[in-house]
Amino acid sequence: MADVNAVRTRALCAPYTDEASFNIGTILDERARELFWEEMRKTELTRISFIFCTNWQTILYRKTYTMANISTDNFFIDRINEKNDFYNKGVKAINGLEFTIGAKHILWPVRTMAIEANTQGVINQNFGYDGYENNVPALTEIPPEEDN
């Protein structure tokens, strides 16, 4: 809180005084203001979401996130839904399509060209995107080399 207050003081803003309500959400709010044009917000929220998947409960949403379900329930989508009404208010593009976002958007789709170009192995598609149904289970161990 002292570090954030040092930045707020420089910016002529009131300092935080309630330590009990100061949490990761407060820090994310401050980072959004301070680094508005300097940092990719999606990258930051994705990175934090992966950190929260270490099986510890987040104070902010009082829930536990896991890698097993990161594409269906994650900090990224919870934070977006809490702070950003753009995707929840039926905003439409010029072509009439509605802007939406979901938990799967924590990861982008793997390009089909990359999947097809990999002839020495298998690259799986991320959950929620076309081609996911063709995924194969990941290897748990390296198979022994065959004798030639």
C-alpha positions as CSV (number, residue, x, y, z in Angstrom):
1,M,0.0,0.0,0.0
2,A,2.9,2.3,0.7
3,D,4.3,1.9,-2.8
4,V,0.9,2.6,-4.4
5,N,0.4,5.6,-2.1
6,A,3.8,7.0,-3.2
7,V,2.6,6.9,-6.8
8,R,-0.8,8.4,-5.9
9,T,0.9,11.2,-3.9
10,R,3.1,12.1,-7.0
11,A,-0.1,12.2,-9.0
12,L,-1.8,14.5,-6.4
13,C,-4.4,11.8,-5.5
14,A,-5.6,10.9,-2.1
15,P,-3.7,8.1,-0.5
16,Y,-5.3,4.8,0.5
17,T,-5.8,4.5,4.3
18,D,-7.9,1.4,4.8
19,E,-5.5,-1.5,4.8
20,A,-8.3,-4.1,5.2
21,S,-9.8,-3.2,1.8
22,F,-6.5,-2.9,-0.1
23,N,-6.1,-6.0,-2.2
24,I,-5.0,-7.3,-5.6
25,G,-8.1,-5.6,-7.1
26,T,-6.9,-2.2,-5.8
27,I,-3.4,-2.8,-7.3
28,L,-4.9,-3.8,-10.6
29,D,-7.0,-0.6,-10.6
30,E,-4.0,1.5,-10.0
31,R,-1.9,-0.3,-12.7
32,A,-4.8,0.3,-15.1
33,R,-4.6,4.1,-14.4
34,E,-0.9,4.4,-14.2
35,L,0.0,2.3,-17.2
36,F,-3.0,3.0,-19.4
37,W,-1.1,3.3,-22.8
38,E,2.0,1.4,-21.7
39,E,0.9,-2.1,-21.0
40,M,-1.4,-4.7,-22.6
41,R,-4.2,-5.3,-20.1
42,K,-5.2,-8.6,-21.5
43,T,-1.6,-9.9,-21.1
44,E,-1.5,-8.7,-17.5
45,L,-4.9,-10.3,-16.6
46,T,-3.9,-13.6,-18.3
47,R,-0.6,-13.7,-16.5
48,I,-2.3,-13.1,-13.2
49,S,-4.9,-15.7,-14.0
50,F,-2.2,-18.3,-14.5
51,I,-0.6,-17.3,-11.2
52,F,-4.0,-17.7,-9.4
53,C,-4.2,-21.3,-10.8
54,T,-1.8,-22.5,-8.3
55,N,-4.7,-23.7,-6.1
56,W,-4.9,-20.9,-3.7
57,Q,-8.0,-19.0,-3.0
58,T,-8.1,-15.4,-4.4
59,I,-9.2,-12.9,-1.8
60,L,-10.9,-10.8,-4.5
61,Y,-13.5,-13.3,-5.7
62,R,-13.3,-15.8,-2.9
63,K,-12.8,-18.8,-5.2
64,T,-10.1,-21.2,-6.2
65,Y,-9.0,-21.3,-9.9
66,T,-7.3,-24.4,-11.3
67,M,-5.4,-25.2,-14.5
68,A,-7.8,-28.0,-15.2
69,N,-10.6,-25.6,-15.9
70,I,-8.8,-22.4,-16.8
71,S,-10.6,-22.1,-20.1
72,T,-14.1,-22.2,-18.5
73,D,-13.5,-20.4,-15.2
74,N,-10.7,-17.9,-14.5
75,F,-9.7,-14.7,-12.9
76,F,-9.5,-13.0,-16.3
77,I,-13.2,-13.3,-17.1
78,D,-14.3,-12.6,-13.6
79,R,-12.3,-9.3,-13.6
80,I,-13.6,-8.3,-17.1
81,N,-17.2,-9.0,-16.1
82,E,-16.8,-7.0,-12.9
83,K,-15.1,-3.9,-14.4
84,N,-16.1,-3.7,-18.0
85,D,-19.7,-3.3,-19.1
86,F,-18.8,-3.2,-22.8
87,Y,-19.4,-6.9,-23.3
88,N,-22.4,-7.1,-21.1
89,K,-24.5,-4.3,-22.6
90,G,-25.2,-5.6,-26.1
91,V,-22.7,-3.3,-27.9
92,K,-22.8,-4.0,-31.6
93,A,-20.1,-3.6,-34.3
94,I,-20.8,-1.9,-37.6
95,N,-21.7,-5.2,-39.2
96,G,-24.4,-5.8,-36.5
97,L,-22.5,-8.5,-34.6
98,E,-22.5,-8.2,-30.8
99,F,-19.2,-7.9,-29.0
100,T,-19.0,-10.8,-26.5
101,I,-16.3,-12.3,-24.3
102,G,-16.0,-15.6,-22.4
103,A,-13.7,-17.5,-20.2
104,K,-12.2,-19.2,-23.2
105,H,-10.8,-15.9,-24.4
106,I,-8.0,-16.1,-21.8
107,L,-6.2,-18.0,-24.6
108,W,-6.2,-17.2,-28.3
109,P,-6.9,-20.0,-30.8
110,V,-3.9,-21.8,-32.2
111,R,-3.6,-20.9,-35.9
112,T,-4.6,-23.8,-38.2
113,M,-1.5,-23.2,-40.3
114,A,0.7,-23.9,-37.2
115,I,-1.2,-27.0,-36.3
116,E,-1.1,-28.4,-39.9
117,A,2.6,-27.4,-40.4
118,N,3.7,-29.5,-37.4
119,T,4.3,-32.9,-39.0
120,Q,6.6,-34.2,-36.2
121,G,4.0,-34.1,-33.4
122,V,0.6,-32.9,-32.4
123,I,-0.3,-29.3,-31.5
124,N,-3.7,-29.2,-29.8
125,Q,-6.2,-26.4,-30.3
126,N,-7.2,-24.4,-27.2
127,F,-10.6,-25.1,-25.7
128,G,-13.6,-23.4,-27.3
129,Y,-12.2,-23.0,-30.8
130,D,-12.7,-24.9,-34.0
131,G,-10.6,-28.0,-34.1
132,Y,-10.6,-28.6,-30.3
133,E,-12.7,-31.7,-30.8
134,N,-9.7,-33.3,-32.7
135,N,-7.3,-32.9,-29.7
136,V,-5.3,-35.8,-28.5
137,P,-4.3,-36.4,-24.9
138,A,-0.8,-35.0,-24.0
139,L,2.0,-37.5,-23.5
140,T,2.8,-38.1,-19.9
141,E,6.2,-39.6,-20.7
142,I,8.5,-39.7,-23.6
143,P,8.1,-43.0,-25.5
144,P,11.3,-45.1,-25.9
145,E,13.0,-44.7,-29.3
146,E,12.4,-47.5,-31.7
147,D,15.3,-49.6,-32.9
148,N,15.9,-49.0,-36.6
